[in-house]
Amino acid sequence: MLRRFIDPLVQAQGVWADPFGKLMQAIFRAILKPIPPLKDFLHGTWLGHPLHPLLTDVPIGVFTVALLFDIVGLRDAAAFAVAFGILAMLATMLAGYADYIDIDVDGPPRRYASVHQTLMLLSLVCYFISGGMRYGQFGGPGSIEVPLAVLGYVLLAVGAYLGGDLTFNMGMQVDRHAWRDSDDKWRALEVTEIPADQPTKAKAGGQALVVVRSGERLFALHDTCSHQGCSLSEGKLVDDGKRIECGCHGSRFELADGSLNRGPAVYPQPAYEVRRSEGKIEVRRRK
């Protein structure tokens, strides 16, 4: 398997990838965090789907077409494709950095993400120089604009592989509840009293929930945040107790039905019906 060779190679890059990654995260946190609506837009909160992986198809497809144009000698068409691909890559990278700044745990995911973004930056530089030569900005067409584009494409392909590994192998930006089954059974909580206006962690069967009592009403959501798996019970109530905010990255969910109010999460939170029965508090997953 190719991955047996790639994984040790990526892990060995920690000496430069870790500090460079933290630097880039600090830069983009300073840019994006003060503008929550922009950050949510780049995450894809409005779309209900991560925006970055959706956008990645555009520059990869355009640069593939540019490579084919170069091979058959259609240099004007290739130049146009390269220019369009650069713009698409800039938009894609901005969305990627919005996701990247929320990877705040040291280890393989952040290291893979750091190497991934470095390869994409190097690819962008290759295409930028190649495009500049094609349009006469760097001395006019010469003999290296096509080799530079080929090198950019190779870097792009390797970076895309690592990006795919982040999603499919390490579960970044995957809904934490994708495989969670629902049934019609009422299950008793392990506690019988819930303090008022305070997120409380409680188990019901094998599920960990966050339960909130507002007056006489009880609300329950799954405790694991759909974004990065943090515990919602360690968060806080906001907006007059109507919503709960994750303490890790600030995602907000409606207590009434688990719907998403604010990112960086892009998926809703499983919500539960709650009732009192024979001195017990029982819950059932909402359909």
C-alpha positions in Angstrom: 0.0 0.0 0.0 1.2 3.5 -0.9 0.1 4.8 2.4 2.8 2.7 4.2 5.4 4.9 2.6 3.6 8.2 2.7 2.6 8.2 6.3 6.2 7.9 7.8 7.3 10.5 5.3 4.6 13.0 6.4 5.3 12.3 10.1 9.0 13.0 9.6 8.2 16.6 8.5 7.2 17.6 12.0 10.4 19.5 12.6 9.3 22.3 10.2 5.6 21.5 9.5 4.5 21.9 13.2 5.9 25.4 13.7 5.0 26.5 10.2 1.5 25.2 10.7 1.0 27.0 14.0 2.2 30.2 12.4 -0.3 29.9 9.5 -3.0 29.1 11.9 -2.2 32.2 14.0 -2.3 34.4 10.9 -5.6 33.1 9.7 -7.2 33.1 13.1 -6.3 36.8 13.4 -7.9 37.4 9.9 -11.0 35.2 10.2 -12.1 35.0 13.8 -13.0 38.7 14.1 -15.4 38.2 11.2 -17.7 35.3 12.3 -20.1 35.6 9.3 -17.2 35.3 6.9 -15.8 32.3 8.8 -19.2 30.6 8.8 -19.6 31.2 5.1 -16.2 29.7 4.4 -17.0 26.7 6.6 -20.2 26.0 4.6 -22.5 26.5 7.6 -25.1 28.1 5.3 -24.8 25.2 2.9 -25.1 22.3 5.4 -21.9 20.8 3.8 -18.2 21.7 4.2 -17.4 24.2 1.5 -13.7 23.5 1.1 -14.0 19.9 -0.3 -16.7 21.1 -2.6 -14.5 23.8 -4.1 -11.4 21.5 -4.5 -12.9 19.9 -7.6 -12.7 23.2 -9.5 -8.9 24.0 -9.5 -8.0 20.3 -9.8 -10.3 20.0 -12.8 -9.2 23.2 -14.4 -5.5 22.5 -14.0 -6.0 19.0 -15.4 -7.6 20.6 -18.5 -4.7 23.1 -18.7 -2.2 20.2 -18.6 -4.0 18.6 -21.5 -4.1 21.8 -23.5 -0.3 22.1 -23.0 0.2 18.6 -24.2 -1.7 19.1 -27.4 -0.1 22.5 -28.0 -3.1 24.8 -27.3 -1.0 27.3 -25.3 -3.5 30.2 -25.4 -6.3 27.9 -24.0 -3.8 26.6 -21.4 -2.9 30.1 -20.3 -6.6 31.0 -19.8 -7.1 27.7 -17.8 -4.1 28.4 -15.6 -5.3 31.9 -14.8 -8.8 30.7 -14.0 -7.3 27.8 -11.9 -5.3 30.2 -9.8 -8.4 32.2 -8.9 -10.3 29.1 -8.1 -7.3 27.8 -6.0 -7.2 31.0 -4.0 -10.9 30.7 -3.1 -10.5 27.0 -2.2 -7.4 27.7 0.0 -9.3 30.5 1.9 -12.1 28.0 2.7 -9.4 25.4 3.6 -7.8 27.8 6.1 -11.1 28.5 7.8 -11.3 24.7 8.6 -7.5 24.5 9.3 -7.6 27.0 12.2 -10.0 24.8 14.1 -7.6 21.8 14.2 -6.2 22.7 17.6 -4.9 19.3 18.8 -1.3 18.3 18.2 -0.8 15.0 16.3 -1.3 13.5 12.9 -4.3 15.5 11.8 -2.6 18.9 12.3 0.7 17.6 10.8 -1.1 16.2 7.7 -3.0 19.5 7.4 0.3 21.5 7.7 2.0 19.5 5.0 -1.1 19.6 2.9 -1.3 23.4 3.0 2.4 23.7 2.3 2.2 21.6 -0.8 -0.8 23.6 -2.0 1.0 26.9 -1.4 4.0 25.6 -3.4 1.7 24.4 -6.2 0.1 27.9 -6.3 3.5 29.6 -6.6 4.4 27.3 -9.5 1.2 28.1 -11.3 1.5 31.8 -10.5 4.9 32.0 -12.0 3.9 29.9 -15.0 0.8 32.0 -15.6 2.8 35.2 -15.3 5.2 34.0 -17.9 2.4 33.0 -20.2 0.9 36.5 -20.0 4.2 38.3 -20.2 4.4 39.5 -16.6 7.7 37.7 -16.0 9.7 38.3 -19.2 7.2 36.7 -21.6 6.8 33.0 -22.6 10.0 31.0 -22.4 11.0 27.4 -21.9 9.9 26.7 -18.3 6.3 27.8 -18.0 5.0 24.3 -19.0 7.5 22.4 -16.7 6.5 24.7 -13.9 2.8 23.9 -14.5 3.6 20.2 -14.5 5.5 20.6 -11.2 2.5 22.5 -9.8 0.2 19.7 -10.9 2.3 17.1 -9.2 2.3 19.1 -6.0 -1.4 19.6 -6.3 -2.0 15.9 -6.7 0.1 14.9 -3.6 -1.6 17.7 -1.6 -5.0 16.5 -2.6 -4.1 12.9 -1.5 -3.2 14.2 1.9 -6.4 16.3 2.1 -8.4 13.2 1.3 -6.6 11.3 4.0 -7.5 14.0 6.5 -11.2 13.5 5.7 -11.5 9.7 5.0 -8.8 8.4 7.3 -8.8 10.9 10.2 -12.4 12.0 10.1 -11.9 15.8 9.8 -15.1 17.7 8.9 -17.1 14.4 9.1 -20.4 14.5 10.9 -19.7 12.8 14.3 -23.2 11.3 14.2 -23.2 9.9 10.7 -23.5 6.3 11.8 -25.6 6.9 14.9 -28.9 4.9 14.7 -32.2 6.1 16.0 -35.0 4.0 17.4 -38.4 4.4 19.0 -37.4 3.2 22.5 -37.7 5.5 25.5 -34.5 5.2 27.6 -34.2 6.4 31.2 -31.5 8.9 32.1 -29.1 7.8 34.9 -30.1 11.0 36.8 -33.5 12.0 38.1 -32.9 15.7 38.7 -31.5 18.4 36.4 -30.3 21.7 37.7 -31.9 24.7 36.2 -30.3 26.6 33.3 -27.1 24.6 33.4 -25.8 22.1 30.7 -25.7 18.7 32.4 -24.1 15.6 31.1 -26.2 12.5 31.5 -26.3 9.0 30.1 -29.2 7.2 28.6 -28.3 3.6 27.7 -25.1 3.9 25.8 -25.6 7.5 24.7 -24.1 10.6 26.4 -26.5 13.5 26.3 -26.4 17.2 27.4 -29.7 17.9 29.2 -30.9 21.4 30.0 -33.9 22.4 32.3 -35.5 25.7 31.6 -38.3 26.2 34.1 -40.3 23.0 33.8 -39.2 22.2 30.3 -36.4 19.7 29.6 -34.3 19.7 26.4 -31.7 17.1 25.4 -29.2 16.9 22.6 -26.4 14.4 22.0 -23.4 15.6 24.0 -20.8 15.0 21.3 -20.5 18.1 19.1 -21.0 17.2 15.4 -18.0 19.4 14.5 -14.9 18.1 16.2 -16.4 15.8 18.9 -16.1 18.1 21.9 -18.5 17.8 24.9 -21.4 20.3 24.7 -22.0 19.9 28.4 -18.8 21.8 28.9 -20.2 24.7 26.9 -22.6 27.4 27.9 -26.2 28.5 27.3 -26.6 31.6 25.1 -29.4 33.8 23.7 -31.6 33.7 26.8 -31.0 29.9 27.2 -32.4 29.0 23.8 -29.1 27.8 22.4 -26.1 25.9 23.6 -22.6 27.0 22.5 -19.7 24.5 22.2 -16.8 25.4 24.4 -14.2 24.3 21.9 -14.9 26.3 18.7 -18.1 28.2 19.4 -20.7 26.2 17.3 -24.2 26.9 18.4 -27.2 24.6 18.3 -30.9 25.2 19.1 -32.0 23.3 22.2 -35.5 22.8 20.8 -34.5 20.7 17.8 -30.7 20.6 17.5 -30.6 22.7 14.4 -27.5 24.6 13.6 -27.4 28.3 14.5 -23.7 29.2 14.1 -20.6 27.5 12.8 -18.0 26.3 12.4 -20.2 23.1 12.5 -22.1 22.4 9.3 -24.3 19.6 10.6 -27.1 19.7 13.1 -27.0 18.0 16.5 -29.2 14.9 17.3 -32.1 16.0 19.5 -34.2 14.0 21.9 -37.7 14.1 23.1 -37.9 14.2 26.9 -40.6 13.1 29.3 -41.0 12.3 33.0 -42.4 8.8 33.8 -42.8 7.1 37.1 -40.2 9.3 38.7 -37.7 8.9 35.9 -36.6 11.2 33.1 -36.8 9.4 29.8 -35.5 10.3 26.3 -36.1 9.2 22.8 -34.2 10.3 19.6 -36.3 12.7 17.5 -37.1 11.5 14.0 
